[in-house]
Amino acid sequence: MCDFKIGNFVEIIEPDCSYVSYDKMFEIVGFKNKKFNGLWKTGERGVIFSVNPHTTFDNILLSIEHEDGRQCLIDYVGVKLISNRKPFKLNR
């Protein structure tokens, strides 16, 4: 079950759960780069700005933004909650 919410501060624990190219979802969510978003490393942190169901599979995808503006689309099982509050202002 996915209990993550927009504004949660999370840490990447399994980068292989990321989607570096998923044009349709990048467009739906409003990613800055709609073609490719690089893989984050284990331990990198960011703020959730969108929580959406996958368009094909039965899982939940989180859209996360790093304080430097990079964005990541990842299955919720690939992150862990650090805090319920944003530690920085999103670059959106």
C-alpha positions in Angstrom: 0.0 0.0 0.0 1.3 3.5 -0.9 0.9 6.1 1.9 3.1 8.7 0.3 1.7 12.2 -0.3 2.7 15.3 -2.2 5.2 17.3 -0.1 6.8 14.2 1.6 10.6 14.3 1.7 11.9 11.0 0.6 15.1 9.1 0.0 15.9 6.8 -2.9 16.6 3.3 -1.6 16.3 1.3 -4.9 17.2 3.4 -8.0 16.4 0.4 -10.3 12.7 1.1 -9.6 13.0 4.4 -11.5 11.7 5.3 -15.0 14.3 7.3 -16.9 12.1 7.5 -20.0 8.3 7.3 -19.9 7.1 10.0 -22.2 3.4 9.5 -21.5 3.8 9.8 -17.7 6.3 12.7 -17.9 3.7 14.6 -19.9 0.8 13.7 -17.6 2.7 14.7 -14.5 4.3 17.8 -16.0 8.0 17.0 -15.9 10.3 19.7 -17.2 12.1 17.2 -19.4 9.4 15.1 -21.1 11.8 12.7 -22.9 14.6 11.6 -20.4 15.3 12.1 -16.7 18.6 10.5 -15.4 18.8 7.8 -12.8 19.3 9.0 -9.2 21.7 7.3 -6.9 20.8 5.5 -3.7 20.6 8.0 -0.8 19.6 11.0 -2.9 16.6 12.9 -1.5 13.8 15.0 -2.9 10.2 16.1 -2.4 7.2 14.3 -3.9 5.3 16.6 -6.3 2.9 14.0 -7.8 1.5 10.6 -6.9 0.0 8.7 -9.8 -1.1 5.2 -10.9 1.0 3.6 -13.6 -0.7 3.7 -17.0 -0.3 0.0 -17.6 0.6 -1.9 -14.4 -1.0 -2.1 -11.0 1.5 0.1 -9.1 1.9 3.7 -7.9 4.5 6.1 -9.3 6.0 9.0 -7.4 7.4 12.1 -9.1 10.2 13.6 -7.0 12.2 16.8 -7.3 15.7 17.3 -6.0 16.6 20.7 -4.5 18.9 21.3 -7.6 15.8 20.9 -9.9 16.4 17.3 -11.2 13.3 15.2 -11.3 12.7 11.4 -10.9 9.8 9.1 -11.6 10.0 6.0 -9.4 7.8 3.2 -8.2 6.9 3.9 -4.6 8.7 0.7 -3.3 12.0 2.4 -4.4 11.9 5.2 -1.8 11.6 5.6 2.0 10.0 8.5 3.9 12.3 10.9 5.6 9.9 13.6 6.7 6.3 14.7 6.1 7.4 18.2 5.4 9.3 19.9 2.5 12.8 20.8 3.5 13.2 23.2 0.5 11.1 25.1 -2.0 10.3 23.1 -5.2 11.6 24.6 -8.5 8.3 24.2 -10.2 
